Amino acid sequence: MPSLQDRIVLVTGAGAGIGRAIALAFAREGARLAAADIDPAAANGVIADAGAQGTGMAIEADCGDIASIDAMISAVVTEYGRLDIIVNNAGVTRYSYIMDLTEADWDRIHRVNAKGVFFCLQGAARQMIKQFEADGSAGRIINMASISGRGYPGASNAAYAASKGAVIALTKMAAQQLGRFNINVNAICPGVTRTDLGARNAVGRAAARGITVEEMFAEQEKSIPIGRANTPDDIAAMAVFLASPGARNITGQSYNIDGGLVPS
């Protein structure tokens, strides 16, 4: 039997890149999938690709807006009666030098990457606490951080790095306070990962250095001890593990998936 058979999982930012890979991986493991994205067509596409029509649901959600977050979680509970796992993956960034960042940049990035992760976590935990009090069931919360939050010098920008550092700190605090309700809280810190978002950021970054994107990618991979960048499936594999029975006593941790690029 698949490791997550009939568990109810909500993945935010599920329409593309890492979020899409995570959603599809959970579906393969037998979970009943709620795929949330600000782009409803992308969310519906994931459900279709997962073969989850009739057993999965697509949700249009803005994970920087508390009312939208509340509506998203309510929709999952209304459809399935419970929520067992949430992967707080939705995030935004852009490439920028620290002295060029504006207040609007800071607010846009932290609105989703820090505030959004917190209120998605809080909303999911509220439902998981009810379930624990009713039947003793476990909940799993998985936050998407980044090696940028650990001081990686190749971060897209300082505001993004700060937002991901906030996610790492939040993960530790939430694990301490929610453990008594049998809720595990962990984070994943991806390193260099080949996604469409990363490719878009790479264009500006390479141009600023006067090199091609291909040359920049080659430089990045040369600096990774294992010699290769992540694919989204590398991140998805860790998310599935952290939601699995084998990770029942793992909580409060933030795991680098980076080929050895930065210390934990």
N, C-alpha and C positions, 0 to 999 in steps of 0.2 A: 504494500500500500504506500502511496506517496506520503512524504513526511508531514505534509500540512493539509491532509485530506479534510475538506469541508471547514477549514478555519476561515474566518472572515477577515480579509485584509484590505486595507485602504492604502493606496499609493498616491501621493500627491506629486504633481509635476510628471505624470505618467505618460504624457503624450509623445515624448521624444527622449533620445539619449539614454542616460543612466536610468531614469524613471521608467522608461519603456522596457528596458531590459529587465529591470526588477519585476515589473508587473507580469511580464511574460514568464519569468522564472517561477514566480509564485503560482501562476496558473498551471504550469507544468507539474508542480508539486501538489496539485489537488485543491488548492485554496479557492475559495469563492471570492472573486476579485471585484473591487470597486476602484476604478481608474479615474482619478480626478486631474483636470488640467484646465488652465484658463482658456484653452482652445478646445471647444467641444468636439470639433471634427477629429482632432488628434486623439482625444479620449475615446471616442467611438471607434476609431481605427485600431486602437490597442485591444479593445474588447473583441473586435472582429478577428484580429490577428491571433488572439489567444484562443479562439474557438470557444469563447465564453458567452455567446449570445444565449439568452435565456437563463444563464446561471451567473452572469456578471452584469455590472452596471457601469455606465459612464456618467461622470458628474462634471458639469461646468463649475469651476470654483476659482476664486481669486484668493490665494493664500496670504495675501497681505491685508485682507479685509475681514474683521472679526465676524460680522454678520454672515458673510459668505462661508467662513470656516464653520460656524455653528450650523448653517443650513446643510453643508456637506456632510457633517457627522450625523445630523438628524436624518438625512436621506438614507445613509447606510443602515442606521438602526431601524428605521421604518421598513426598509426592504428586507433585512436579514434578521432583525430582532436582537442583534448584538454586534460587537466589534472586538475582535481578538488581537489584531495586529495593525499598527499604523507605521508606514514608512514616510517620514517627513522629508521628502526629496525636493520639493519645489524650491527654486532659487534663481537669482538673477545676478549678473555682473556685467562689466565691460572693461576693456583694457584702458588703464589711465595711469599716468605719473602722479605721484602723491600731491604735487603742487598744483595739478590741474583739476583735482576733484572739487566738486561743488557741493553745496548743501543739498541740492536736488539729487545728486548722485548718492550721497550718504543716505538720505531719506528713502530713496527708491530701493537701495540694496538692503538696508536694515528692515524696511517694512516687510519684506518677504523672508529674508534669510535669518533674521533674529526674531522680530516680533511674530512673524507668521509661524515659525517653528514652535515658539513658546505656546501660542494659543491653539495650534493644532495638537500639541502635546497635552495641554491642559484639558481641551475638549475631549480628546480620546480617553485620557485618564479618568475623567469624570464618569464616562460610561463604563470603563473597565472596573472602577471601584464598585459601581452598582452591581455588576456581574459577580465580582468577588464576594460581596456581601450576600448575594442571593444563592450562589452555588460553589463558592471557593475557587472559581476558575482563574486561570492565569492570563495576564495581558503582556503584550510585547510592544515596546516603542523603540523604533530605530530612527535615529536622526542622521541626516546627511551633513557632515561637517566637511573638512578638507585639510590637507597638509598645509594649506595657506594659513589656517588657524594655529599652526605650530611654528610659524616663522619662516616658512618656505620663501626664499627670496624671489622666486619666479611667479608669485601670486599676481593675479590680473590687476589688482589694485589694493591699496591699504584699507579702504572701507570694506571691501570683500573679506580681506584677511581678518579684520576686526569682527565682522559678523560671524565668521566661522569659529573664531576663538570663543565667541559668546555661546555658540552651540555646544562646544566641548565643555565649557563650564556648566551650562544648563544641564547637560547630560549627567554629570556627576551629582549635582544637587538634586535633580529629579529622582535619580536612582536611590539616593539616601532617603528621600521623603516618601517615595511610593512603594518601596520594597515591602512594607508591612501589608500591602494589598496584593502581594504576589504579582507585581508589575515589574518586569525587567526593562531597563532603559539603557541603551547603548548607542554609540555613534560610529559611523564609518567615515574615514578621512581619505578620500581618493587622492592619488597623485596625478600625474599627467595621464589624462584619459582622452582617447580619440572620440569626440562627439561633434555634432554639428555646431553646438554652442562654442566649443573649444576651437573649432575650425574658423568660425567667424571672428573670434578674438585674436586668433593667430594672424589674420590678415593685417590688422592694425599693428600688432606687436612686431611682426617681421618688417613691415614698411618703416616703422620708427627706427629700426636698426639698419635698414638698407640692405636686407638680405631677402631671399625668397622664403616662402612658407616651408618648402621642402628642406631647405638648408636649416631652418630653425628647428624643424622636427628632428632632423638628424642630430643636431647639437643636443636637444633635449634627451634623446634616447642614449646618446653617448654618456651622459651624466648619470644615467640610471644604472645602478650596479648590476641588475639582472639583464640589462640591455634592451628592454622593450617597454613601451608605454602600455597602460591598461586599455582593454576594451571595456565597454559597458558590462559585458557578461562577467568580467572579473569582479566588479562591484556587486552585481546581482547575486553571485555565489555566496558572498559574505552575508548579504542581507537574508538570504534563505537560511543560512546556518544560524544566524542570530535569532531567527524566529522558530527554529527547530527544537525538538525535545532535547537534543544534545547540548543546547546552550542554556539550559534551565537555571544554572547557577552562575551565569555570567551576567553581570550588571554593573553599570557605572563606568564602562570602558569605552575608549575611543580608539579604533583600530586603523592604523595606516595600511592602505592598499596602494603601494607606490613603488614596488620593486627595490626597496631599500634606499630610496632617495633621501629621506630625512629621518632623524632619530625620533622615536616615539616620545 
